[in-house]
């Protein structure tokens, strides 16, 4: 089975996972009460799992998005809650660090899932856009700016306009935060640049790019099987340049922190020279 198909199933299941608790508790989708009900039949927070990609509870254990936790810490200008934030963020941080930071972007993020549909639409409409109008490492600067602004404004800045929130929290809780951002991203995707948000501007992607430097799971290459057709580069959602070293034979794997293990390069390779596996050798 193609990796892309498995990944889409995982993305859909992730959306359903966050949607189920409020529905089971008696709330409708999008935060609405079911027709004819005057009160909910339960409290979603009392279920074994409840929350969003920013903050969730699993059997009473709080799990936090590490970047959201950093913003909250910066906004508070205090170490009073630092330990609680660290405990909540650490399990998530460890999991993504062990696999590969941007696996969140490739396998969980609902914005990436939506933009694959926009990719399809743009191709159908035969709209040509720039491949990389903004340097991909710009998102590292954006992430740093978000943390500084969080401290200056005393609010978690990215959470105030996150397009991830609009989809994730919108489905589960009816939140409209980030709707304008998501619309702008879709228009940019259609008419300006290929994956300009995910590749170059998303601060969460910038945070996970740094974390991706230590991932144990990587796209590996069999140089003897590679024919240099560059179909992998054309398929890459991150930046074709991250495949330069493996294709040119100077690296046994994609080592760039940008790689989100989406598997599109693996699916596109006609000789099966690319695989996803443990290690960088």
N, C-alpha and C positions, 0 to 999 in steps of 0.2 A: 504494500500500500504506500502511496506517495506521502511524504512527510507533511506536505501542505494540507492534505485532507485530514490527517490526524490532528494537526495544529488547529484547524478550524473547528473541529469537534471540541477540542479542549477550550477554545475561546468561547464557544457557545455555552458549554457547561459552566464555565466561570460566570457568565452573565446570569444563567439560571440559578446558580448557587446563591448569589446575592439577592435574587428576586424572590426565591421561595419562602424565606422566613416571614416577611410581612404578609404574603399571601396565605400561608398556613395559619398565621395568627388572626386572620380575619380581615386584613386590609386588602384592598384591590391592588393591581399593578399601578405603577406611577404614583403611589401614595394616596390613591383615592379609596374611600370607604366603599364596600360592596353595596350595590343597589338595594334599597329597602332596609338597610341596617342603620341603627342610630348609634351604635357603639361597637367597637371591635370586640371579638370574642376572646382575645388574648393579647399578650404583650410580646412582640417579636424578640425583645431582649431577653426574655425568659427561656427561649429555645436554646438547644445545644450550640447552634451557630447563628450569629446575627452580626450585621455590620456592613461596611463598605471596604473598598480598596484602601481607604485612608486609615480606618480603624475598625477592628472586628473583635468579637469574643468567640472563642472556641472552647466549649465546656468550662466557661468561666475564666479562661485565660485570655488576657488582652494581647492582641497583635496589632502593631502599628507599622504604617509605611515609614521606613527609615528617613526618607526625605521630608515627609510631613512632620516627623518628630523633630528633625533638625530645625525646621522653620518655627515650630512651636517653641523650641528651646531658645532660638534667637529672638523671637517676639517677646518672650517672657522676661528676657534680660536677667534671668535668675537661674541659679542651679538648684533651686528648691525641688523642682520636679524632674531634675536630670536623671536620677536613678530610675524612677518609674518609667520615663520615656525610653531609657536605655533597655530596661527589661522587656518592654513591649516591642521595641524595634529589633532587638538582638536576634531572635529566632528567624525573622524574615531576612535580616541582613546575612546571617550565616547560610541560609538555604540558597539565596541568590549568589552569594560569594562562592560557594562550593560548586554550583552548576556553572553559571556565567551571568554576570549582572544583568545584561540586557535581554536575558531570556524572558523577563517580565514583559518587555516591549513586544517580543515576537509571539509569545504564547498566552499572555494574559490580558494585556492592554486592549480595551475595547475600541480605542481610537484607531489602532493599527488594523483591527478587524474591519472597521468601517471603511478605512482608506483603501483596503484591498478591493472593496466594491467600487470605490471611486476610480481606482486604477482601471478596472474593467470598463466602467462607463466612459472614461477618457479615451480609451482605445477604440471603443465603439463609435464615439463621436469624432475620432481621428484628430484629436487635439494634441499638438506638439508642445512640450514644455521643456524647460532647461533641466539638465540632469542634476546639477549641483550649484544653484545660484548663490548659495551661502555656504561658506566653509563648514564642514561637518563638526569641527571642534568648537564652533561658536556656542554650542549648547553648554559647554563647560563654563563659559563666561556668563551665560544666561542663568545657570544654576547658582553661580556665585553672587550675581546681582540680586537674585530672588532672596537669598539668605541675608544679604545686607539690607535690602528693603524691608524684610520681615522684622529685622531688629529696629530699623528706623521708624517704621509705621506701627510696630507692636501688634501685627497680625500676620498669620501664615499667608504670605502673599500669593503663592501659586494656588493654594486651596481656594482663593477668592475668584480665580478665573480659569481653573483647570477644566479642559474639555473632557478629561477622564471622569470628573465628577458629574458632568452633565449626563453622560451615558450611564455610568455605574449607579450614582446616587439618584439619577432621574428615574431609572427603572424601578429601583427599590423604594425610594422615598418621595419621588415626585419633585426633586430639586431641579431648578433651572439654572443654577450657577454654572457658568462655563459655556452656555449656549451660544453666545455671540462669538466666543473664541473658536468653538467648533465650526461654526458657519464660515468664519474667516479662513480656517484651515482647509476646509473643503474647497472654497473658491481658489485658494492659493494652489491647491493640488490640481485643480482642473485647468488653471490658466497661467500659473507662474512657474512652479518647479516640482519635480518629482520627489515626493516625500520630504519637502522642505521643512515641515514641522518635526517629523520623527528624526530625520537625519541631522538637522542643524539647529533647531530652536527649542525643542522640548527640554526644560530644565531637569525633569525627572530622568529623561534619557541621558542627559549629561552626568547626572549623579551615578546612574548605573553603568555608564561608560567607564568611569573611574574604577568602579567595583569589578567590572569585567576583565580587568587586567590579571586577576588571580583565579579566574574560572578554571575548573578541572575538565569541563566538557567543551570540546572544540570541533570545528570542521577540519577534518584531516584530509590529506591528499596523497594519492598514489601517483608519484611522478611518472612512473613507467606507463600508466594507463592514460595519463593526461595528453591530449592531442593539441592543446592550445587553441581551442575553438572560441574561447571567451564567452560561451553561452552562460556560464556561471556568473560572469560580471554583469551581463545584461539583465540577469534575473535578480541580482542582489538588491535588497530593500534598504541596506545601510549606506554603502558607498562602494562602487566597483573597485576602488583603490585598495580596499582591505584584502582583496584576493590577488593583488599583484605579486607579492612575494611567493605564495604557494604555487601559482601558475608559472612563474618564472623559474621555479625550482630552488629558490633560496630559503624556503621555510617549509617544514613538514605539515604545518597547520595554519589556520587563520588565527593569528595571535592578537589582533587589534581588539581593544576593549569595546569597540563599536558593534561587533558582531552580536546579533541577537538570536542566533541558532534557529532562524525561521525555516531553514531547510530548502529554501527556493533554489539555491545554487546546487544543492545535492540533487534535487528533482530535475534540474535542467541539464545536468551533465550527461551526455550521450554515452559515455564510456564507463560510467559508475566510478570515476576516479575519486570522487569526493564522498566522504562518509562522515557521520557524526559519532565521535567516540571519546573516550577518556584520554587525557594527556595531550601534550603539545608535540610529541615525537611519534 
